[in-house]
Amino acid sequence: MSIISSGNLWATDFGRLNDGEEYVWGVRKLESRLAQYDGSLARQLLYLELREVIHDPLYPSRPAIASFGENGDSARQWEWYSKAPDAYALGFDRRALAQHARWVLRCSFVPVTYLDEDQDAALDAAAAKLIDVFPFFGTSPSGEIETIQATPAQEVASATAPLGLHMENIHHLLGTLKNGQAPQRWQEELEWRLLPMMGDGRQSDPQLNGGRPFVSLDLRDSNGLMPLREVVVGPGPAVEERMAAVVGWLREQGYDPASVLVRPGRSSA
């Protein structure tokens, strides 16, 4: 319930998630797509960028992830993610959260991609786009990479600005790829993710977030309220009493109990 009082949510460094291999999984898939552009400057620069992102924990473009699920109130979700005997789940207005992510947090809020064919299609498009933004490298009719003459200044501008522009999109894309080794199990979550960059907001405290590096995301609007629409009281003792306590807590924090539904979870009723 501290999320409600603070209005903040923590996004964890991608390399310190429960499954720390997820981002690496996406990188490997992207690299396989870039293999067809062997020899292009775009591919070489992208490789260097991705290596730094993966291996340098202080790299500013290193993504962080905060997860949400459309199917948060299911027996499996409570079992997997709720270790406390008096757990709660918060439900947000997805559209309002997406707008807040875009205009205030300046980050993506996107659904996770689970199936191999969907991941491959997205990665193919991303790889082609990365190559296309380098105007002084092209593909000849025979399919071979050819060099288009450019001045040194043009080369520098083309090799840095487009890469910086599109690398953030690449990081966001890779952050949405769920490791496909158990797609049916994970697909049940219908997961969405906020994907900020670690950047200067990186925090690391052994007493917070299990010691994992994170960035703090302020979800409050100009009125100091999050786009909160529901609080679900999970399995545990004294469900009715806990629901009443939540209603009082919301009122103390400035929320209108009439606009935030408080209910027992399906596994609690």
C-alpha positions as CSV (number, residue, x, y, z in Angstrom):
1,M,0.0,0.0,0.0
2,S,3.0,2.3,0.1
3,I,2.6,2.7,-3.6
4,I,-0.6,4.6,-3.0
5,S,0.8,6.8,-0.3
6,S,4.0,7.7,-2.3
7,G,2.5,7.7,-5.8
8,N,5.7,6.0,-7.0
9,L,6.4,2.8,-8.6
10,W,9.9,1.3,-9.1
11,A,11.1,0.1,-12.5
12,T,13.9,-2.5,-12.1
13,D,17.1,-2.7,-14.2
14,F,16.4,-5.3,-16.9
15,G,19.4,-7.4,-16.0
16,R,18.1,-7.8,-12.4
17,L,14.5,-9.1,-13.2
18,N,13.2,-12.4,-12.0
19,D,14.3,-13.6,-15.4
20,G,17.5,-11.7,-16.1
21,E,17.9,-13.5,-19.5
22,E,14.9,-11.8,-21.1
23,Y,16.7,-8.9,-22.6
24,V,19.6,-11.0,-23.7
25,W,17.0,-13.3,-25.4
26,G,15.7,-10.4,-27.4
27,V,19.2,-9.2,-28.3
28,R,20.2,-12.6,-29.7
29,K,17.1,-12.7,-31.8
30,L,17.8,-9.2,-33.1
31,E,21.4,-10.1,-33.9
32,S,20.2,-13.0,-36.0
33,R,18.0,-10.6,-38.0
34,L,20.9,-8.2,-38.6
35,A,23.1,-11.0,-40.0
36,Q,21.6,-10.4,-43.4
37,Y,23.1,-6.9,-43.4
38,D,26.6,-8.2,-42.8
39,G,29.2,-5.4,-43.3
40,S,26.9,-2.4,-42.8
41,L,28.0,0.4,-40.4
42,A,24.6,0.3,-38.8
43,R,25.0,-3.3,-37.8
44,Q,28.5,-2.7,-36.4
45,L,27.4,0.3,-34.3
46,L,24.3,-1.5,-33.1
47,Y,26.4,-4.5,-31.9
48,L,28.7,-2.1,-30.0
49,E,25.7,-0.4,-28.4
50,L,24.0,-3.6,-27.4
51,R,27.2,-5.0,-25.9
52,E,27.6,-2.0,-23.7
53,V,24.0,-2.0,-22.6
54,I,24.2,-5.7,-21.6
55,H,27.6,-5.6,-19.9
56,D,27.8,-2.1,-18.4
57,P,25.5,-1.8,-15.4
58,L,25.9,2.0,-15.4
59,Y,25.2,2.5,-19.1
60,P,22.6,5.4,-19.3
61,S,20.6,3.7,-22.1
62,R,20.1,0.6,-20.0
63,P,16.4,0.0,-19.8
64,A,14.3,-0.6,-16.7
65,I,11.0,-2.4,-16.5
66,A,7.9,-2.0,-14.4
67,S,5.3,-4.7,-15.1
68,F,1.5,-4.7,-15.1
69,G,-1.0,-7.4,-16.0
70,E,-4.5,-7.4,-17.4
71,N,-5.1,-10.7,-15.6
72,G,-3.8,-9.8,-12.2
73,D,-6.6,-11.3,-10.3
74,S,-6.2,-15.0,-11.0
75,A,-5.2,-17.8,-8.7
76,R,-1.9,-18.3,-10.5
77,Q,-1.0,-14.7,-10.3
78,W,-1.6,-14.5,-6.6
79,E,0.4,-17.8,-6.2
80,W,3.4,-16.6,-8.3
81,Y,3.7,-13.0,-7.1
82,S,2.1,-12.7,-3.7
83,K,4.2,-14.0,-0.8
84,A,2.5,-12.0,1.9
85,P,-0.6,-13.3,3.7
86,D,-2.4,-10.0,3.2
87,A,-1.5,-9.0,-0.4
88,Y,-3.2,-6.4,-2.6
89,A,-3.3,-5.7,-6.3
90,L,-3.7,-2.2,-7.7
91,G,-5.7,-1.6,-10.9
92,F,-4.9,1.4,-13.1
93,D,-6.7,3.2,-15.9
94,R,-4.6,1.9,-18.8
95,R,-5.3,4.9,-21.1
96,A,-4.5,7.4,-18.4
97,L,-1.4,5.5,-17.5
98,A,-0.3,5.4,-21.2
99,Q,-0.8,9.2,-21.5
100,H,1.2,9.8,-18.3
101,A,4.0,7.6,-19.6
102,R,4.2,9.4,-22.9
103,W,3.9,13.0,-21.8
104,V,5.3,13.0,-18.2
105,L,7.6,10.0,-17.8
106,R,8.7,10.2,-21.4
107,C,8.8,6.4,-21.8
108,S,6.8,3.7,-23.5
109,F,3.9,1.7,-22.0
110,V,3.5,-1.3,-24.2
111,P,2.2,-4.9,-24.2
112,V,4.5,-7.8,-24.0
113,T,5.0,-10.0,-27.1
114,Y,5.0,-13.7,-26.3
115,L,4.9,-15.8,-29.5
116,D,8.0,-16.4,-31.7
117,E,6.3,-15.4,-34.9
118,D,5.1,-12.1,-33.5
119,Q,8.6,-11.4,-32.0
120,D,10.3,-12.2,-35.3
121,A,8.0,-9.9,-37.3
122,A,8.6,-7.0,-34.9
123,L,12.4,-7.6,-34.9
124,D,12.6,-7.9,-38.7
125,A,10.9,-4.5,-39.1
126,A,13.2,-2.9,-36.4
127,A,16.3,-4.3,-38.1
128,A,15.3,-3.0,-41.5
129,K,14.5,0.4,-40.0
130,L,17.9,0.7,-38.3
131,I,19.6,0.0,-41.6
132,D,17.4,2.4,-43.5
133,V,18.4,5.4,-41.3
134,F,22.0,5.2,-42.5
135,P,21.6,7.1,-45.9
136,F,25.3,6.7,-46.9
137,F,25.1,2.9,-46.8
138,G,22.6,1.2,-49.1
139,T,21.8,-2.1,-50.7
140,S,22.6,-2.7,-54.4
141,P,20.1,-4.5,-56.7
142,S,22.1,-7.7,-56.2
143,G,21.6,-7.5,-52.5
144,E,25.2,-6.5,-51.7
145,I,26.0,-3.6,-49.4
146,E,27.3,-0.6,-51.3
147,T,28.7,2.7,-50.1
148,I,27.2,6.0,-51.2
149,Q,29.6,8.8,-51.2
150,A,29.2,11.2,-48.3
151,T,31.3,14.0,-46.6
152,P,32.8,13.2,-43.2
153,A,30.3,15.6,-41.6
154,Q,27.4,13.8,-43.2
155,E,28.9,10.5,-42.1
156,V,29.1,11.6,-38.5
157,A,25.6,13.0,-38.5
158,S,24.1,9.9,-40.1
159,A,26.0,7.5,-37.9
160,T,25.2,9.0,-34.6
161,A,21.9,11.0,-34.6
162,P,19.8,8.3,-36.2
163,L,21.3,5.6,-34.1
164,G,20.6,7.5,-30.9
165,L,17.1,8.2,-32.1
166,H,16.3,4.6,-32.9
167,M,18.2,2.8,-30.2
168,E,15.7,3.9,-27.6
169,N,12.9,2.3,-29.7
170,I,15.1,-0.8,-30.0
171,H,15.5,-1.0,-26.2
172,H,11.8,-0.6,-25.8
173,L,11.1,-3.3,-28.3
174,L,13.6,-5.7,-26.7
175,G,12.0,-4.9,-23.3
176,T,8.7,-6.3,-24.6
177,L,10.0,-9.7,-25.7
178,K,9.1,-12.4,-23.2
179,N,11.4,-15.4,-23.2
180,G,9.6,-17.9,-25.4
181,Q,10.6,-21.0,-23.6
182,A,7.3,-21.1,-21.7
183,P,4.9,-18.9,-23.7
184,Q,1.6,-20.5,-22.6
185,R,2.4,-20.0,-18.9
186,W,3.5,-16.4,-19.2
187,Q,0.9,-15.4,-21.8
188,E,-1.8,-15.8,-19.2
189,E,-0.5,-12.7,-17.5
190,L,-1.4,-10.4,-20.5
191,E,1.5,-8.3,-19.3
192,W,2.2,-4.6,-20.1
193,R,5.4,-2.8,-19.3
194,L,6.6,0.7,-18.5
195,L,10.0,1.0,-20.1
196,P,12.1,4.0,-18.9
197,M,15.9,4.3,-19.2
198,M,17.9,3.9,-16.1
199,G,19.9,7.1,-16.9
200,D,20.6,9.6,-14.2
201,G,17.7,8.4,-12.1
202,R,19.4,5.2,-11.2
203,Q,19.1,4.2,-7.6
204,S,20.7,1.3,-5.7
205,D,20.1,0.7,-2.0
206,P,20.6,-2.7,-0.3
207,Q,17.5,-2.0,1.7
208,L,15.3,-1.2,-1.2
209,N,13.9,-3.4,-4.1
210,G,15.8,-6.4,-2.8
211,G,19.1,-4.5,-3.5
212,R,18.3,-4.4,-7.2
213,P,19.0,-1.1,-9.1
214,F,15.9,0.8,-10.1
215,V,14.4,4.1,-11.2
216,S,11.5,5.6,-9.3
217,L,8.4,6.5,-11.5
218,D,6.1,9.2,-10.2
219,L,2.6,8.2,-11.4
220,R,0.8,11.1,-9.8
221,D,-1.1,13.8,-11.8
222,S,-1.2,17.5,-11.1
223,N,-3.7,16.8,-8.3
224,G,-1.3,14.4,-6.6
225,L,-3.3,11.3,-7.5
226,M,-2.4,8.2,-9.6
227,P,-4.9,6.9,-12.2
228,L,-6.0,4.3,-9.7
229,R,-9.3,2.6,-10.5
230,E,-9.3,-0.5,-8.3
231,V,-7.8,-2.1,-5.3
232,V,-8.1,-5.9,-5.0
233,V,-7.8,-7.5,-1.6
234,G,-6.0,-10.8,-2.1
235,P,-6.1,-14.2,-0.3
236,G,-5.6,-14.0,3.4
237,P,-7.4,-13.5,6.7
238,A,-10.1,-10.9,7.5
239,V,-10.9,-9.9,4.0
240,E,-13.9,-7.7,4.9
241,E,-11.9,-5.9,7.5
242,R,-9.0,-5.3,5.1
243,M,-11.4,-3.9,2.5
244,A,-12.8,-1.5,5.0
245,A,-9.3,-0.4,6.0
246,V,-8.4,0.2,2.3
247,V,-11.4,2.4,1.8
248,G,-10.3,4.5,4.8
249,W,-6.7,4.6,3.6
250,L,-7.8,5.8,0.2
251,R,-9.8,8.6,1.7
252,E,-6.9,9.7,3.8
253,Q,-4.7,9.8,0.7
254,G,-7.2,12.1,-1.1
255,Y,-8.9,9.5,-3.3
256,D,-12.6,9.4,-3.7
257,P,-13.7,5.9,-2.6
258,A,-16.6,6.2,-5.1
259,S,-14.2,6.3,-8.0
260,V,-11.9,3.5,-6.8
261,L,-13.4,0.1,-6.6
262,V,-12.3,-1.9,-3.5
263,R,-13.2,-5.6,-3.8
264,P,-12.1,-9.1,-2.8
265,G,-10.0,-11.1,-5.2
266,R,-11.6,-14.0,-6.9
267,S,-9.4,-16.3,-4.8
268,S,-10.5,-14.4,-1.6
269,A,-14.2,-14.4,-1.9
